[in-house]
Amino acid sequence: MTELAAVFEKDLKKLKEEILQYDSEDLLFKTVKGISNSGGNLSMHLCGNLRHFIGAVLGNSGYVRNREEEFTGRFTTQKLVEDIEETIAIVKSMLSNLSEDDFSKTYPLQVFGSEMSTQFFIYHLLGHLNYHLGQINYHRRLITN
């Protein structure tokens, strides 16, 4: 599924662009009233999410997710960018190597309490990425002005 991998790559590169547009690391992790997640933490969450559900679950990468840290930790801008680049490589590699048959198989985890196809869940992950990418864009513009 190289086209799907290309869409993930495009959107993860946009995530990297958003992170690099923050004026400072302090602003990257700043929260404001009514917005509980910072751009930095959402970036950590997106990378952790994709590295877990695509890299570890589908690709047996050995990645161990720390979801709590995704929302409470604080990385440098450089570390966030490195994580995004690693996530791009993992997602591209995994999705490019999945066959049509692999996509029709049941996803190995019951994430929403019932079985679903791998294809269904991959599309969900793409939607999740873009949902939070929009939040990061809004957060950056809100705290910059």
N, C-alpha and C positions, 0 to 999 in steps of 0.2 A: 504494500500500500504506500507507494512512494509519494503519491499526491497528498495523502493525508499527513504523511511525515513532513512534507513541504509546508503545509498549512500550520502545523505545530511549530516548525522552525521559524516561519514568518512571524507568528505571534509571540514566540519567546524572544526573538530579536527585538520586537517592539517593546517587550518588557524590559529588556536591557537598555534600550534607548530611554525609556521612562525613568529608570533608576538613575541613569547618568545625567538626566536633566535636573535632578534635585540640586539646589544650591549648596547644601551641606549635609553631612551625615546626621546632624542634629535634626534638621527638617525631615530627613528621610524617615526618622523614627518618632517624629512628633505626632501626638494625637490631639484632637480638639474636641470640644463638647459636641456630643452627638455622633462622633466618628471614633469607634473604639479600636480600629486597626490602622496602624501606620502603613505607609507604602513599603517600607523595609520589611515589616513583618508579613505583609501580604506576598511579597516576593519570596520570602523564605518559605511561606506556606505553599505557594504554587510549585516551587522546586521540590519541596518535600513530598507533596502530593503526587507529582508525576514520576519522581524517582522511585516512590513506593509502588504505586499502582501499575506503572508500565515497566520500570526497571527491575524492581524486586519481585513482584508477583508474576509478571509475564516473562521476564528475562532472567530470573534467578540471579540478580546482580549481587545479592548479599547486602544491599542497602538496608539499614535499620532506621526507620523513621522515628523522630522525636517530635511529635505533633505539638506538644506543649511548648517546646522551645521555639517553634515556628511563630508563636504568638507572643512570647515573652522575651526571647533572646534579642541580641543586637549584634549584627555583623558589620564589618566595614563595607564601604561601597565596593571596594575591590573584591572582597569575599563574596558579596552578592553577585557581582558580575561573573566571577569564576564559577559559582554554583549554577547560574543561568547557562553558561557555556557548557558545563558538564551535563546539565539537563538536556540541552539541545542534542548533544552527541548521543546520549542514552536513548532519547525518544526517537531520533532519526534511525539509529541502528535497529532498535526493536521493531518499530513500525515498518521499516523497509524490508525486514526479514519475515514478517507475518504473511502467510498465504491467505487466499480467499477462504479456504477451509478453516484456518485458524480464527478468522473473524467470525465465522458462524458458530464456533464452539462456545460452550457455556464459559463465562468468565469464572476463574478459579475461586473467587470470593463472593459471598452474598453480601454486597455492600448495602443494599437497600432492603434487606430482609427477604429477598426472593431471588431466584436465578434470573440471569439476563445473559444475552450474548456478549461476547467480547466486543463486537462492533458497537453495540448499544452503549456499552460503558466507555469505550474510547470516544464516542461522540459526546457523551456526558462530560468527559474530562476536558474536551476542547471547549465546550460551553462554559465550564467552570473556570478555565483559564481566562477566557474573554470577559466573563463577569467580573473577576477580580482585576483584570487589566484595566477595565473601565474605572473601577474604584480607585486604582492607583493613579490614573490620569487625573481624576477629579481631586483626589487628595493632594497631589503635587500642585495643581493650579490653585487650590483653595489656600494652602499654607504659604505659597510663594507670594501671593498678592495681598 
